[in-house]
Amino acid sequence: MTVPLMASVSIWLLPFGLPALTMPFALSTWLILGAMKVLPDL
């Protein structure tokens, strides 16, 4: 999940000249933690 997120965030931040760094990892972690609250069987 982090690899496609890294690609999309890198493309999104490219016009601003900003690196993605750990943002995709943090976003994917938040998404998984949020999904665990909604779907407790994960």
LUMFI-386315 format. One line per 4 residues: their letters; for each residue x, y, z of N, C-alpha, C. Coordinates in nm, 2 decimals. Layout:
A) X:Y:Z:X:Y:Z:X:Y:Z; ...
! end
This chain:
MTVP) 0.08:-0.12:0.00:0.00:0.00:0.00:0.09:0.13:0.00; 0.20:0.12:0.06:0.29:0.24:0.07:0.35:0.27:-0.06; 0.38:0.17:-0.15:0.45:0.20:-0.27:0.36:0.28:-0.37; 0.23:0.24:-0.39:0.15:0.33:-0.48:0.13:0.47:-0.41
LMAS) 0.12:0.47:-0.28:0.10:0.60:-0.21:0.22:0.69:-0.23; 0.34:0.63:-0.22:0.46:0.70:-0.24:0.47:0.76:-0.38; 0.43:0.69:-0.48:0.43:0.74:-0.62:0.33:0.85:-0.64; 0.21:0.84:-0.58:0.12:0.95:-0.60:0.15:1.07:-0.52
VSIW) 0.21:1.06:-0.40:0.25:1.17:-0.32:0.37:1.24:-0.38; 0.46:1.16:-0.44:0.58:1.22:-0.50:0.53:1.31:-0.62; 0.44:1.26:-0.70:0.39:1.33:-0.82:0.31:1.45:-0.77; 0.24:1.44:-0.67:0.16:1.55:-0.61:0.25:1.66:-0.56
LLPF) 0.36:1.63:-0.50:0.45:1.73:-0.44:0.56:1.78:-0.53; 0.57:1.72:-0.65:0.68:1.75:-0.75:0.67:1.90:-0.79; 0.55:1.96:-0.82:0.55:2.10:-0.86:0.59:2.20:-0.75; 0.59:2.15:-0.63:0.63:2.24:-0.52:0.77:2.22:-0.48
GLPA) 0.84:2.12:-0.54:0.98:2.09:-0.51:1.00:2.03:-0.37; 0.90:1.97:-0.32:0.91:1.91:-0.19:0.93:1.76:-0.20; 1.01:1.70:-0.11:1.03:1.55:-0.11:0.91:1.49:-0.03; 0.88:1.36:-0.07:0.77:1.29:0.00:0.82:1.24:0.14
LTMP) 0.95:1.20:0.15:1.01:1.15:0.27:0.92:1.04:0.34; 0.87:1.06:0.46:0.80:0.95:0.53:0.65:0.97:0.53; 0.60:1.07:0.45:0.46:1.10:0.45:0.38:0.98:0.40; 0.42:0.91:0.29:0.34:0.79:0.25:0.33:0.68:0.36
FALS) 0.44:0.66:0.43:0.44:0.56:0.54:0.34:0.60:0.65; 0.35:0.73:0.69:0.26:0.78:0.79:0.11:0.77:0.75; 0.08:0.81:0.62:-0.06:0.80:0.57:-0.11:0.66:0.57; -0.03:0.57:0.52:-0.07:0.43:0.51:-0.09:0.37:0.65
TWLI) -0.01:0.41:0.75:-0.03:0.36:0.89:-0.16:0.42:0.94; -0.19:0.55:0.92:-0.31:0.60:0.97:-0.43:0.54:0.90; -0.42:0.51:0.77:-0.53:0.44:0.70:-0.56:0.30:0.76; -0.45:0.23:0.79:-0.47:0.09:0.85:-0.52:0.10:0.99
LGAM) -0.47:0.19:1.07:-0.53:0.21:1.21:-0.67:0.25:1.20; -0.71:0.34:1.11:-0.85:0.38:1.10:-0.94:0.27:1.05; -0.89:0.18:0.96:-0.96:0.07:0.91:-0.98:-0.03:1.02; -0.89:-0.05:1.11:-0.90:-0.14:1.22:-1.01:-0.10:1.32
KVLP) -1.03:0.03:1.33:-1.13:0.08:1.42:-1.27:0.05:1.36; -1.28:0.07:1.23:-1.41:0.05:1.16:-1.44:-0.10:1.14; -1.33:-0.18:1.11:-1.35:-0.32:1.09:-1.26:-0.39:1.19; -1.31:-0.42:1.30:-1.23:-0.48:1.41:-1.17:-0.62:1.38
DL) -1.22:-0.69:1.28:-1.17:-0.82:1.25:-1.05:-0.82:1.17; -0.99:-0.71:1.14:-0.87:-0.70:1.06:-0.75:-0.74:1.14
! end
